Amino acid sequence: MHIAPNPAQDRVTLYPPTPAAAGGQLLVYNASGRLVWKAALPGYVSDYTFLVTGLPAGIYFCKVGATTQKLAVIG
């Protein structure tokens, strides 16, 4: 899985590890491990763009299936 841009300020695009991983859920956790956002991913997509403007600046972890990617949100 890849996330760009990283660090991000307003929106990011997530590239799932495989298109089959889409159709699952995107879970976003803060640095304390608290779930702060989730979204259903459409099936068989090669990328998914979402806004991070509602998240305070900090370090987050985006999880799709068993894959996790660190994301830095800047103010």
C-alpha positions, 0 to 999 in steps of 0.5 A: 500500500502507498499513500501520497502525498505524505506528509499531507495537508488537505487530501491524500490518495491511497493505493491499495496493495492489490485491487482485491484489497479494495472493497474492504475498509480503510481504517485511520488511527491516531498515534495513540491507537484510537480509531479516528476515521473509517471508510468503505473502499469501493471494490477493485479500485486502484486508488482512493482519494480522501480528505484529511482536513478534519484531522489535526496535524500529527501522525496517523496509521492507515490500515487496509486489511493486514497492511498498515501505512504511516501518514503525517498530516501537517497543518 
